[in-house]
Amino acid sequence: MPPRLTLLLAACFCLAGALGLPRARSHVAAGAPQPMAAAVPPAADGRAINLSRSAPELLVPARVRRLSNAEYDATVQALLGTQLAPGSNFAPDARQAGFTENEAQRIDPVLARQVAAAAENLAAEARPRFSVLAPCATPQAPERCAERFITGFGARAYRRPLRLDERAELLEVFREGTQEGGYEDGVQLVISALLQAPSFLYLTELGSASLADVAQAGRVQLDDYELASALSYLMTGGPPDQKLLEAAATGVLQLPE
């Protein structure tokens, strides 16, 4: 991997590893599954917003959590069609009350190196399947193919549509990969970058409302794609499939029925 990209991704790990929100007081019995309701995040000045009196039903905080090792394996297998399970060799997950799906999961330097090595190996191993993963019917215009690949595959990797700036940054990664190779080299580097990105490695339960609106409402409303991911990882231990992502795009997951 080019040194500049490695440094960029290392910075992302440090930023993502630092993310985390204080735990709200829980009324759940020890060892019981955590419910999916979420309390509000801290105020802008760092003070916690205490809603325990006005909203005692709130049980867990809004949070950002890393994929567990098993979830990581299920996710890369769904994305790439691989049988590899590198997460089984990662540093052990942190546990809370016996569960690994929790916000205590972080990426420390040891795990960062393991994730980086796994991403590079997975991207290389997927290369024979690029005709399916990243087809290009117009080899004379590789960047057009790359843009389509980044938009589609990137949305599956991040479990939500990519922002314009994210697409632009990944296109730069593709260009860097093609400097000493061709289209497939660029695609391989994009896959490696995606598999090390915080938006791939972390699940958020923060919603899209402003902090003021959250404080007034007394709860966090997960956005459509957060809800799709929460449902999928809860029910299957893996990422949302295309049908669930399409349901998120139409907003039907927010309907009461």
N, C-alpha and C positions, 0 to 999 in steps of 0.2 A: 504494500500500500504506500502511496506517495507520502513523504514525511509531513507535508503541509496538511493533508487530510487526516493523518494520524493525530497530529496536534489538535486539530479542530475537534475531532471526535473525543479526544481526551478531555478537552474543555467542556464538551457537552456532558460527559460522565460526571465531572465535578459539579456542574450546575444541577444536573438531574439528581445526583446523589444527595445534594443538599436540600432538595425539595422535601417537604413533609409538613404536616399540619398537626397541631397538638390534639391529643386524644380527648374526646369529650367523656364525661363521666358516664359509665355504662351501667345499665340496670339488668344486663343479661347475666344469667347464671354462668359460672365458670365452666368452660368446655362446651357451652351451647353455641350453635351456629350464629354468626353475627347477622343481624337483619340488614336490609339494604337502605333503610332510611338514613339520612345524613344530617348532621348538625352543621352550623355555619362555620366558615373559616375565621381566622383571627382578624381583628381590625387592622387598618393600614399601619397604625403605630405599633403593632405587635401585641397589643392587649387582646386577650380572649374576650369574645362576646358571650356573656353568660345568659343563656336563654332557658336555664333549667327550671326557673319558676314559671315562666310563661309558656314553655313548650316542653313539658317533662317527657313527652313521648319520643323525643329525639334520642337515639341510642348510640350512634356512632358518628364520628366527625366526617366532614368532607375530607377527602384524602387523595393522595397520589401514591400508588403502590407499584412496585416492580412485579413483572411476571414471575411467578415461581418457576423453578427449574423444569417441572413437569409441564407447566403452561407454555414455557419457552419452546420445549420440544414439540408440543402439539401445534404450536403456531407456525414454526418453521416447516414442519411437515405438511401442514395445510397449504402454506404459501408456495413451497417449492416442489412438492411431490417427492420429497426425499424420505428415505427410511432412516437417515442418521438421527441420532438423539444425543447431541453434544451436551445438553443440559444435565444428563446423568453424571457427567464428569465435572460439573461446576462445583464450586464451594457450596457446602450445604446451606439450604434456606434457613433463615431465622424463623423461629416458631413462637407463636403467642397462643397460650391455652391449647397447645397441641396442633394448631392450624398454621399452614405456611402461606395462606392467602391473607396477607396483612400488610399494613403500611410500614412495618419494621424492616422490610426488605430494602436493602441499599446496594449500590454498586461500589465496592471498595477497589483499591488498585489490583488486588489479586483477581477478583471477578472481572474487572475491566479487561485485563489481559486475556482471560479465558473467553470472554465474549468476543473480543477482537479476533482471536485465533479461530473461533467457531464461525464467525461471519465470513472470514476469508475462505475457510475450508468449504463452507456451505455454498458460497457463490461459485467457487471453482467446480464443486461437485455437480452443480446445477447446469453447467455449461452445455452438456449434451442435450438438455431439454429447452434450450433457448428458442428453438423453432416453435415451441408451444408457449413458453413463458413470455418471449419477446420477439414475436415474428416481425419480419420486415420485408414487405412486398416491394419496397422501393429502395434497394440498396444504394442507389445513386443519391438518395436524400436521407442519410442515416439519422440526422437530427430530428426529422419529422417522426421517424419510427421511435426514436428515443423519447420524444415528448409524449407520444401515446403510451409507451411503456411506463414512463414515470407517473403519468396521470392515473393509469389503471392499476398497475402493480403497487404503486406507492399508496393509493387509497386502501388497498387490501392490507398492506403492511402497517399503516397507521390506523387502520380501522375507522377511517373518516376521510373525506376529500382533502386533498392537499391545498394549502394556501398558494397564492401566486408566487410568493417569495420562496417557499419551499420547493416548488417546481423549478424555479430559476436556479436555485442553489444546486439541486440534483442534476440539472442539465450541465452546470459547470463541472460537476464531478464526472459526468459522462465524457465531456470534452477532454478532461484531464486523462481519463482512461484510454482515450483513442490516440493520444499523442505518440505513444509507442506501440500502437496496435490498431485494431479496427473496431467495428461496431460491437462485436461480442466482448472485446476487452472493456469497452465503455460500460456495457450492460453489467458485466461482472463487477466492476468497481461500484456501480450504483447499488447493486444488491448488497454488497458488503457494507456500504455506507448506511443503507436503510436498516440493516440488521443490527447496527450499533447506535442508532438514533434513539434519543429519549422517548420520542413519540411511538416508537416500536416497543421499547423495553418496559415502558410504564403505562399503567392504566390510570386514568383520572376520573374522579367523581366530584367535579367542581362546578358543573353547570356553566351557563353562559350569562347569568344575571350579574348585575353589579353588586358589590358588597353591601351597598346601602339597601338595595332591593331585597337581598338575601336576609339582612338583619331585620327588615320590616316584616317579611313573610315568615321568618322563623324557621326556614328550612331551605335546603338546596334542591332545586329541580334539575335532575340530570338532563343533559341535552340528548337529542335523539341517538347520536352515535355512542355516547357514554352508556346510555340505557341498553343499546344493542350489545355492546361489549359485556356489560354487567350480566345480562341475561345469558349470553352465550358461555362465558367462562364459568358462571354458576351452574348451568345445566349440563354442559358438555366438557368443561375443562379446556376448551379451545376457542379460537377466534370466531367471530360471527361469519357465517357464510354469505354468499352473494345475495340470497333471498332476504336474509335479515338486514343486510346493509341497504338493500333497496327499500325495505320497509322503513328503515330509519330515514332514508332520504325523503319519503313521502309523508313522514310525520305520524303514521298510523300507530306507532308504538306508544304514543302519548295519549291515545284515545282510551277512555275508561273501560270500554268493553274489550 
